[in-house]
Amino acid sequence: MGVISLDDLGLVEYATNNGRDAGNLLTTWRSRQPEVALQHFMHGQGEKLHMPQWVTDTFSQVVDELVEQQTSYLENFPDSPPAAS
Protein backbone atom coordinates (compact mmCIF):
# COMPACT_ATOMS: atom_id res chain seq x y z
CA MET A 1 0.00 0.00 0.00
CA GLY A 2 1.28 3.46 -0.81
CA VAL A 3 0.36 6.79 0.65
CA ILE A 4 0.41 9.97 -1.41
CA SER A 5 -0.72 13.49 -0.64
CA LEU A 6 -3.82 15.17 -2.00
CA ASP A 7 -1.53 17.33 -4.17
CA ASP A 8 0.12 14.21 -5.56
CA LEU A 9 -3.29 12.71 -6.24
CA GLY A 10 -4.17 15.84 -8.21
CA LEU A 11 -0.98 15.50 -10.26
CA VAL A 12 -1.80 11.86 -10.98
CA GLU A 13 -5.35 12.86 -11.96
CA TYR A 14 -4.02 15.47 -14.38
CA ALA A 15 -1.51 13.02 -15.86
CA THR A 16 -4.15 10.33 -16.40
CA ASN A 17 -6.52 12.86 -17.96
CA ASN A 18 -3.75 13.47 -20.48
CA GLY A 19 -3.28 9.81 -21.33
CA ARG A 20 -0.63 8.73 -18.83
CA ASP A 21 -0.83 5.34 -17.13
CA ALA A 22 -1.20 6.19 -13.43
CA GLY A 23 0.15 2.84 -12.26
CA ASN A 24 3.21 3.13 -14.47
CA LEU A 25 3.80 6.74 -13.39
CA LEU A 26 3.69 5.87 -9.68
CA THR A 27 5.76 2.70 -10.10
CA THR A 28 8.42 4.54 -12.09
CA TRP A 29 8.55 7.37 -9.56
CA ARG A 30 8.86 5.05 -6.55
CA SER A 31 11.44 2.80 -8.19
CA ARG A 32 13.66 5.53 -9.66
CA GLN A 33 13.46 8.40 -7.17
CA PRO A 34 11.37 7.57 -4.10
CA GLU A 35 13.10 10.32 -2.10
CA VAL A 36 11.92 13.02 -4.52
CA ALA A 37 8.46 14.62 -4.40
CA LEU A 38 6.19 13.47 -7.22
CA GLN A 39 5.97 17.03 -8.54
CA HIS A 40 9.75 17.26 -8.85
CA PHE A 41 9.98 13.80 -10.41
CA MET A 42 7.35 14.66 -13.02
CA HIS A 43 9.02 17.98 -13.76
CA GLY A 44 12.33 16.18 -14.22
CA GLN A 45 10.62 13.82 -16.66
CA GLY A 46 9.48 16.81 -18.74
CA GLU A 47 5.84 16.60 -17.65
CA LYS A 48 3.77 19.76 -17.79
CA LEU A 49 2.33 20.39 -14.35
CA HIS A 50 -1.07 22.01 -14.01
CA MET A 51 -3.76 22.17 -11.38
CA PRO A 52 -6.40 19.47 -11.62
CA GLN A 53 -9.75 20.67 -12.96
CA TRP A 54 -11.53 20.30 -9.60
CA VAL A 55 -9.04 22.73 -8.01
CA THR A 56 -9.64 25.28 -10.76
CA ASP A 57 -13.42 24.80 -10.47
CA THR A 58 -13.35 25.16 -6.68
CA PHE A 59 -11.24 28.32 -6.89
CA SER A 60 -13.61 29.81 -9.47
CA GLN A 61 -16.61 28.95 -7.29
CA VAL A 62 -15.05 30.59 -4.22
CA VAL A 63 -14.23 33.76 -6.20
CA ASP A 64 -17.78 33.89 -7.60
CA GLU A 65 -19.23 33.53 -4.09
CA LEU A 66 -17.00 36.32 -2.74
CA VAL A 67 -18.02 38.65 -5.58
CA GLU A 68 -21.68 37.84 -4.91
CA GLN A 69 -21.27 38.55 -1.19
CA GLN A 70 -19.54 41.87 -1.85
CA THR A 71 -22.14 42.89 -4.41
CA SER A 72 -24.95 42.02 -2.01
CA TYR A 73 -23.27 43.98 0.77
CA LEU A 74 -22.81 47.05 -1.42
CA GLU A 75 -26.44 46.88 -2.55
CA ASN A 76 -27.70 46.64 1.06
CA PHE A 77 -25.28 49.19 2.55
CA PRO A 78 -24.43 51.64 -0.25
CA ASP A 79 -23.33 54.47 2.09
CA SER A 80 -21.04 52.48 4.34
CA PRO A 81 -17.29 52.95 3.94
CA PRO A 82 -15.27 50.02 2.62
CA ALA A 83 -13.80 47.73 5.24
CA ALA A 84 -10.11 48.17 6.02
CA SER A 85 -7.83 45.48 4.62
Buried (B, 14 or more C-beta within 10 A) or exposed (E): EEEBEEBBEBBBBBBEEEEBEEEEBBEEBEEEBEEEBBBEBBEEEEBEEBBBEEBEEEEEEEEEEEEEEEEEEEEEEEEEEEEEE
